[in-house]
Amino acid sequence: MFRSTGVELSRRYLKWIAKARDGERAQSVSPLVRAYLNGHFSDAEREEIEAALTILLDDPCADVRRALAEALAMHLNAPRHLILALTQDDPDVSEPVYERSPLLLDGELIDAVALGPDLTQAAIARRPRVSAPVCAAICEVAPPSAVLMLLANEKAAITAGAYQRLVDRFAEHQDVRQAIYRRRDVPLSVRQTLIRLLADEVGVTARKRGGVPERKIREIVRDACDRATINLLASADEEDMATLVEHLRASGQLTASLLIRAMCFGHIRFFEAALTNLADLPAEKVFAILLERREANLAALFSKGELPERTHPAFIAALECWSEANFDEEPAGDLRFRRRMVERILARYQAGATSDLDDLLIMLRRLETEAAREAARLHAARMTRDDAAVAAIAAAVVDDEARPRTISVTPGVIASLPAPDVIAA
């Protein structure tokens, strides 16, 4: 049918579609577009075919127009006027163009997000690459369905401000919160906000159930939030740390109890960043004071940072224990290291405590229990993995004369084995 010049092709096609049924016209669109994009035609012939494609914009059948959008969407050399015209069509027709066309400008996409229906917003969220301005527009106005599409798109350039806007808008939407947390590029400050929201929900649930004093609920919520916040620190670089500290301070969460917990778990960089922020001093000066550990200078630094005076002995004890730690035997962050740190800090602080009513002493004792339980759970998990591996190896031994002393271990069992240094421990 189409073995002809571009002019003949166009004219014969226009005569044919005047009589063809809807389904036939829809099926004919893709071959015509391929001929236009890939055929060897003169400029005049190409214009003729382009005119035929343009006529399809007015086809009364949405399936025909959708087929045109599907055929043109991903091509850089598609006629721009066709792409723009298709964006003004029904959402079902324009969806492929909004999802895939490289010819659309960010400004056009942002307008579509602001004024378009949910289907259009979701299509834009699925684009192969979504720029930061377009992401910001989606985060600002789109419904959960489009936002979830955006969060599932690894090529979406979502900024810290856009993430925070999502948290503000969807604080009570569990699916959105979980999707945010799963992304790798989420700033620690935003992750911490999600942690706080979840901890607050725990408190609300406890209050609804009743039977638990309000003070106990607040303690549970704070401890849960502090514990999860500390777990974020292992992956933080200096910039992340400074941003997280500022976020915690602004939200009223940069407390002495959080700092003590951080020190007990070996996060001295966080303590340094917090003091730099609280005391408004250069990081180099704060580091030098912490390194020298002169009690008078430390007390002055803690006071300038407005840390309660009664907490100073605990921080000094933590710094002393940190300086004495053997990081070759017990790497910072290891559960054994955490337990030893808590035990040492508690021993030194308890020696100078004047009352059994000291709330810091009570907190340190609670941290000691927590660290011991975590270490025990880890040890039990390791033992379970070791036992499973030994059992698998024993069961796999083939007692056969032709294949003496042959064993078979599945890859899953091998993968579950602890590292040699862990086994030795």
NUKOL-33196 format. One record per residue (C-alpha): residue in one letter; residue number from 1; x, y, z. Coordinates in Angstrom, 3 decimals. Layout:
BEGIN
   code   pos       east      north         up
      A   NUM          X          Y          Z
...
//
This chain:
BEGIN
   code   pos       east      north         up
      M     1      0.000      0.000      0.000
      F     2      2.725      2.483      0.949
      R     3      5.377      1.732     -1.690
      S     4      5.206      5.180     -3.243
      T     5      6.496      8.711     -2.975
      G     6      5.687     10.808      0.051
      V     7      3.081     12.797     -1.886
      E     8      1.352      9.683     -3.206
      L     9      1.542      8.069      0.212
      S    10     -0.106     11.030      1.878
      R    11     -2.902     11.380     -0.662
      R    12     -3.716      7.681     -0.790
      Y    13     -3.704      7.537      3.001
      L    14     -6.116     10.457      3.334
      K    15     -8.520      8.825      0.882
      W    16     -8.245      5.528      2.714
      I    17     -8.939      6.859      6.231
      A    18    -12.088      8.577      5.008
      K    19    -13.668      5.132      4.628
      A    20    -11.704      3.017      7.152
      R    21    -13.189      1.865     10.435
      D    22    -11.945      3.201     13.810
      G    23     -9.813      0.168     14.611
      E    24     -8.259      0.112     11.161
      R    25     -7.364      3.788     11.359
      A    26     -5.789      3.302     14.793
      Q    27     -3.671      0.394     13.507
      S    28     -2.498      2.397     10.499
      V    29     -0.990      5.244     12.535
      S    30      2.227      3.544     13.649
      P    31      3.339      2.483     10.112
      L    32      2.688      5.994      8.816
      V    33      4.718      7.544     11.643
      R    34      7.575      5.099     11.024
      A    35      7.547      6.017      7.351
      Y    36      7.693      9.697      8.248
      L    37     10.524      9.291     10.757
      N    38     12.640      6.734      8.907
      G    39     11.797      7.096      5.224
      H    40     14.019      8.789      2.649
      F    41     11.802     11.618      1.461
      S    42     12.365     15.085      0.108
      D    43     11.304     18.052      2.205
      A    44      8.164     18.457      0.122
      E    45      7.253     14.793      0.513
      R    46      7.866     14.930      4.240
      E    47      5.570     17.945      4.501
      E    48      2.828     15.989      2.750
      I    49      3.092     13.110      5.212
      E    50      3.245     15.557      8.110
      A    51      0.012     17.099      6.869
      A    52     -1.636     13.685      6.898
      L    53     -0.462     13.140     10.474
      T    54     -1.798     16.549     11.426
      I    55     -5.219     15.619     10.055
      L    56     -5.265     12.740     12.546
      L    57     -5.380     15.256     15.399
      D    58     -9.021     15.864     14.446
      D    59     -9.979     12.213     14.186
      P    60    -13.195     11.656     16.182
      C    61    -11.855      8.370     17.565
      A    62     -9.742      8.779     20.720
      D    63     -7.979      5.478     19.979
      V    64     -6.601      6.942     16.751
      R    65     -5.294     10.035     18.494
      R    66     -3.874      7.903     21.315
      A    67     -2.085      5.765     18.709
      L    68     -0.596      8.943     17.238
      A    69      0.610     10.001     20.688
      E    70      2.114      6.557     21.344
      A    71      3.916      6.520     18.004
      L    72      5.406     10.021     18.317
      A    73      6.018     10.299     22.062
      M    74      9.635      9.192     22.424
      H    75     11.098     10.701     19.241
      L    76     13.271     13.812     19.236
      N    77     12.498     14.476     15.576
      A    78      8.733     14.279     15.963
      P    79      6.950     17.397     14.651
      R    80      6.786     19.767     17.607
      H    81      3.361     21.118     16.700
      L    82      1.934     17.593     16.825
      I    83      3.403     16.965     20.260
      L    84      2.087     20.248     21.647
      A    85     -1.335     19.686     20.096
      L    86     -1.532     16.229     21.641
      T    87     -0.797     17.671     25.093
      Q    88     -4.037     19.633     24.774
      D    89     -6.092     16.527     24.006
      D    90     -7.986     14.383     26.482
      P    91     -5.836     13.041     29.357
      D    92     -6.100      9.473     28.039
      V    93     -4.742     10.645     24.687
      S    94     -2.007     12.963     25.957
      E    95     -0.660     10.575     28.611
      P    96      2.104      8.973     26.439
      V    97      3.371     12.381     25.340
      Y    98      3.552     13.716     28.891
      E    99      5.249     10.534     30.038
      R   100      7.904     10.194     27.329
      S   101      8.291     13.135     24.948
      P   102     11.742     14.785     25.129
      L   103     10.368     17.833     23.286
      L   104      8.404     19.200     26.232
      L   105     10.027     22.001     28.216
      D   106     10.132     22.068     32.005
      G   107      7.867     25.121     31.962
      E   108      5.277     23.238     29.927
      L   109      5.476     20.262     32.257
      I   110      5.126     22.474     35.326
      D   111      2.018     24.126     33.857
      A   112      0.576     20.686     33.157
      V   113      1.246     19.612     36.739
      A   114     -0.405     22.750     38.081
      L   115     -3.468     22.648     35.821
      G   116     -3.775     19.048     34.670
      P   117     -5.685     16.086     36.095
      D   118     -4.242     13.286     38.210
      L   119     -3.542     11.137     35.141
      T   120     -1.358     13.828     33.590
      Q   121      0.506     14.467     36.845
      A   122      1.215     10.755     37.243
      A   123      2.438     10.515     33.642
      I   124      4.891     13.364     34.188
      A   125      6.083     11.725     37.406
      R   126      6.994      8.601     35.404
      R   127      9.181     10.410     32.838
      P   128     12.643      8.919     32.185
      R   129     14.121     11.968     33.906
      V   130     12.266     14.470     36.045
      S   131     14.098     17.726     36.747
      A   132     14.188     19.363     40.166
      P   133     11.717     22.168     39.226
      V   134      9.207     19.663     37.857
      C   135      9.653     17.454     40.932
      A   136      9.025     20.476     43.135
      A   137      5.778     21.203     41.289
      I   138      4.587     17.619     41.722
      C   139      5.509     17.638     45.406
      E   140      3.634     20.911     45.855
      V   141      0.254     20.111     44.294
      A   142     -0.024     16.507     43.083
      P   143     -2.203     13.898     44.819
      P   144     -0.767     10.801     46.513
      S   145     -1.102      8.678     43.360
      A   146      1.234     10.929     41.349
      V   147      3.555     11.492     44.309
      L   148      3.995      7.739     44.753
      M   149      4.865      7.477     41.050
      L   150      7.480     10.189     41.487
      L   151      8.991      8.546     44.561
      A   152      9.243      5.247     42.676
      N   153     11.158      6.977     39.862
      E   154     14.897      6.666     40.541
      K   155     15.616      9.403     37.983
      A   156     13.509     11.987     39.776
      A   157     15.695     14.851     41.061
      I   158     13.856     15.538     44.307
      T   159     15.499     18.229     46.428
      A   160     15.611     18.439     50.209
      G   161     13.011     21.211     50.144
      A   162     10.686     19.131     47.984
      Y   163     11.027     16.160     50.335
      Q   164     10.191     18.385     53.279
      R   165      7.124     19.678     51.434
      L   166      5.963     16.099     50.922
      V   167      6.396     15.388     54.617
      D   168      4.391     18.512     55.454
      R   169      1.594     17.572     53.043
      F   170      1.430     13.843     53.714
      A   171      2.418     13.556     57.362
      E   172     -0.496     11.181     57.951
      H   173     -0.226      9.230     54.689
      Q   174      1.597      6.019     55.554
      D   175      2.273      4.882     51.965
      V   176      3.865      8.207     51.017
      R   177      5.963      8.289     54.191
      Q   178      7.249      4.774     53.560
      A   179      8.021      5.575     49.917
      I   180     10.005      8.637     50.975
      Y   181     11.993      6.649     53.519
      R   182     12.891      3.976     50.947
      R   183     14.602      6.448     48.618
      R   184     18.379      6.642     48.841
      D   185     18.684     10.398     48.325
      V   186     16.505     11.495     51.238
      P   187     18.359     13.919     53.561
      L   188     18.878     12.728     57.123
      S   189     16.860     15.666     58.427
      V   190     13.831     14.453     56.466
      R   191     14.381     10.857     57.595
      Q   192     14.496     12.075     61.165
      T   193     11.221     13.953     60.694
      L   194      9.615     10.728     59.494
      I   195     11.016      8.945     62.541
      R   196      9.519     11.589     64.818
      L   197      6.120     11.287     63.110
      L   198      6.163      7.526     63.594
      A   199      7.182      7.885     67.237
      D   200      4.353     10.363     67.766
      E   201      1.932      7.831     66.287
      V   202      3.154      5.291     68.820
      G   203      2.304      7.783     71.548
      V   204     -1.166      8.414     70.126
      T   205     -1.846      4.671     69.988
      A   206     -0.692      4.223     73.590
      R   207     -2.969      7.039     74.760
      K   208     -5.973      5.528     72.979
      R   209     -5.386      2.159     74.610
      G   210     -5.148      3.754     78.027
      G   211     -3.625      2.376     81.190
      V   212     -0.216      3.995     80.655
      P   213      0.693      7.219     82.495
      E   214      1.311     10.229     80.255
      R   215      4.838     10.655     81.596
      K   216      5.660      7.057     80.673
      I   217      4.236      7.545     77.173
      R   218      6.376     10.642     76.631
      E   219      9.430      8.717     77.829
      I   220      8.697      5.818     75.455
      V   221      8.189      8.168     72.507
      R   222     11.348     10.141     73.252
      D   223     13.479      7.035     73.718
      A   224     12.171      5.441     70.525
      C   225     12.797      8.622     68.564
      D   226     16.269      9.144     70.057
      R   227     17.269      5.544     69.393
      A   228     16.194      5.701     65.753
      T   229     17.851      9.089     65.312
      I   230     21.152      7.725     66.587
      N   231     20.915      4.883     64.070
      L   232     20.930      7.482     61.276
      L   233     24.350      8.797     62.249
      A   234     26.388      5.881     60.921
      S   235     25.827      6.956     57.305
      A   236     26.187     10.723     57.838
      D   237     28.995     12.787     56.342
      E   238     29.998     16.184     57.757
      E   239     27.429     18.117     55.725
      D   240     24.656     15.689     56.634
      M   241     25.671     15.899     60.275
      A   242     25.550     19.703     60.350
      T   243     22.166     19.765     58.595
      L   244     20.747     17.133     60.935
      V   245     21.993     19.012     63.991
      E   246     20.361     22.225     62.783
      H   247     17.116     20.367     62.117
      L   248     17.144     18.765     65.563
      R   249     17.841     22.090     67.224
      A   250     15.088     23.884     65.288
      S   251     12.576     21.159     66.166
      G   252     13.539     21.087     69.851
      Q   253     15.025     17.590     69.716
      L   254     18.705     18.396     70.290
      T   255     18.531     17.455     73.947
      A   256     21.179     16.518     76.473
      S   257     19.750     13.001     76.646
      L   258     20.147     12.590     72.880
      L   259     23.756     13.805     73.063
      I   260     24.557     11.445     75.928
      R   261     23.049      8.545     74.004
      A   262     25.151      9.526     70.978
      M   263     28.330      9.571     73.059
      C   264     27.493      6.242     74.657
      F   265     27.184      4.752     71.184
      G   266     30.453      6.264     69.995
      H   267     29.178      9.104     67.790
      I   268     31.659     11.771     68.825
      R   269     31.382     13.534     65.442
      F   270     27.734     14.194     66.162
      F   271     28.614     15.544     69.601
      E   272     31.230     17.801     68.019
      A   273     28.768     19.058     65.369
      A   274     26.141     19.701     68.039
      L   275     28.526     21.734     70.205
      T   276     29.701     23.678     67.147
      N   277     26.087     24.630     66.479
      L   278     24.991     25.219     70.064
      A   279     28.050     27.236     71.104
      D   280     28.325     29.023     67.736
      L   281     32.053     28.308     67.538
      P   282     34.282     27.140     64.667
      A   283     34.417     23.371     64.338
      E   284     38.216     23.436     64.596
      K   285     38.085     25.137     67.996
      V   286     35.467     22.752     69.328
      F   287     37.499     19.780     68.117
      A   288     40.641     21.112     69.813
      I   289     38.853     21.557     73.147
      L   290     37.376     18.063     72.999
      L   291     40.739     16.604     72.063
      E   292     42.622     18.299     74.919
      R   293     39.924     17.370     77.466
      R   294     40.848     20.103     79.944
      E   295     37.997     20.124     82.388
      A   296     37.794     23.911     82.729
      N   297     37.710     24.417     78.956
      L   298     35.148     21.665     78.551
      A   299     32.933     23.189     81.223
      A   300     33.154     26.572     79.491
      L   301     32.294     24.995     76.140
      F   302     29.337     23.087     77.577
      S   303     28.070     26.217     79.304
      K   304     28.351     28.266     76.120
      G   305     26.370     25.549     74.383
      E   306     23.754     25.850     77.168
      L   307     24.071     22.227     78.212
      P   308     22.716     21.818     81.753
      E   309     25.523     21.940     84.294
      R   310     24.423     18.692     85.916
      T   311     25.108     16.909     82.595
      H   312     28.734     18.056     82.373
      P   313     30.170     15.141     84.413
      A   314     28.462     12.636     82.115
      F   315     29.917     14.253     78.994
      I   316     33.381     14.480     80.555
      A   317     33.190     10.809     81.540
      A   318     32.142      9.956     77.976
      L   319     35.093     11.868     76.499
      E   320     37.508     10.125     78.863
      C   321     36.138      6.724     77.905
      W   322     36.312      7.631     74.237
      S   323     39.991      8.567     74.540
      E   324     40.746      5.218     76.186
      A   325     38.809      3.072     73.710
      N   326     40.716      0.540     71.624
      F   327     39.256      0.997     68.154
      D   328     41.350     -1.816     66.690
      E   329     39.676     -4.357     68.936
      E   330     36.262     -2.696     69.119
      P   331     35.348     -0.537     66.088
      A   332     33.109      2.446     66.850
      G   333     29.494      1.522     66.133
      D   334     29.999     -2.173     66.900
      L   335     27.526     -3.414     69.492
      R   336     30.350     -4.627     71.737
      F   337     31.889     -1.169     71.559
      R   338     28.562      0.421     72.472
      R   339     28.121     -1.833     75.464
      R   340     31.658     -1.200     76.733
      M   341     31.242      2.558     76.295
      V   342     27.980      2.627     78.236
      E   343     29.460      0.499     81.008
      R   344     32.548      2.712     81.314
      I   345     30.587      5.966     81.231
      L   346     28.120      4.643     83.793
      A   347     30.909      3.488     86.105
      R   348     32.650      6.868     86.027
      Y   349     29.496      8.908     86.321
      Q   350     28.049      6.729     89.072
      A   351     31.220      7.159     91.126
      G   352     30.526     10.881     91.375
      A   353     26.740     10.749     91.624
      T   354     25.334     12.111     94.866
      S   355     21.817     10.688     94.724
      D   356     19.963      7.618     93.530
      L   357     17.337     10.066     92.214
      D   358     19.742     11.416     89.576
      D   359     17.772     11.166     86.313
      L   360     20.957     10.986     84.223
      L   361     22.140      8.051     86.296
      I   362     18.794      6.368     85.713
      M   363     19.045      7.020     81.971
      L   364     22.584      5.632     81.789
      R   365     21.484      2.494     83.615
      R   366     18.647      2.131     81.123
      L   367     21.093      2.571     78.228
      E   368     23.320     -0.100     79.762
      T   369     20.399     -2.515     79.807
      E   370     19.464     -1.598     76.250
      A   371     23.027     -2.099     74.986
      A   372     23.328     -5.442     76.772
      R   373     20.071     -6.691     75.269
      E   374     21.061     -5.598     71.759
      A   375     24.424     -7.326     72.105
      A   376     22.698    -10.484     73.349
      R   377     20.260    -10.460     70.429
      L   378     23.123    -10.092     67.968
      H   379     25.026    -12.933     69.612
      A   380     21.939    -15.154     69.500
      A   381     21.395    -14.339     65.827
      R   382     25.002    -15.213     65.036
      M   383     24.751    -18.482     66.934
      T   384     21.541    -19.358     65.085
      R   385     23.187    -18.696     61.725
      D   386     26.221    -20.766     62.723
      D   387     24.031    -23.671     63.860
      A   388     22.018    -23.539     60.627
      A   389     25.190    -23.555     58.547
      V   390     26.662    -26.499     60.462
      A   391     23.416    -28.464     60.137
      A   392     23.248    -27.776     56.407
      I   393     26.826    -28.909     55.901
      A   394     26.286    -32.076     57.946
      A   395     23.112    -32.937     56.040
      A   396     24.863    -32.387     52.720
      V   397     27.691    -34.870     53.344
      V   398     27.398    -37.714     50.885
      D   399     28.567    -40.989     52.421
      D   400     29.234    -42.701     49.124
      E   401     32.229    -44.817     48.143
      A   402     32.384    -43.218     44.694
      R   403     32.296    -39.700     46.136
      P   404     33.868    -39.907     49.567
      R   405     33.668    -36.921     51.914
      T   406     31.824    -34.674     49.450
      I   407     29.668    -31.887     50.803
      S   408     27.220    -29.495     49.170
      V   409     26.204    -26.165     50.634
      T   410     23.591    -23.936     49.023
      P   411     24.602    -20.367     48.116
      G   412     22.039    -19.050     50.591
      V   413     23.726    -20.825     53.473
      I   414     27.131    -19.536     52.427
      A   415     25.795    -16.021     52.162
      S   416     24.393    -16.273     55.679
      L   417     27.713    -17.196     57.254
      P   418     29.246    -14.410     59.352
      A   419     32.526    -12.887     58.276
      P   420     35.638    -14.644     59.663
      D   421     36.375    -11.876     62.144
      V   422     32.805    -12.047     63.421
      I   423     32.988    -15.799     63.887
      A   424     36.235    -15.426     65.770
      A   425     34.621    -12.953     68.098
//
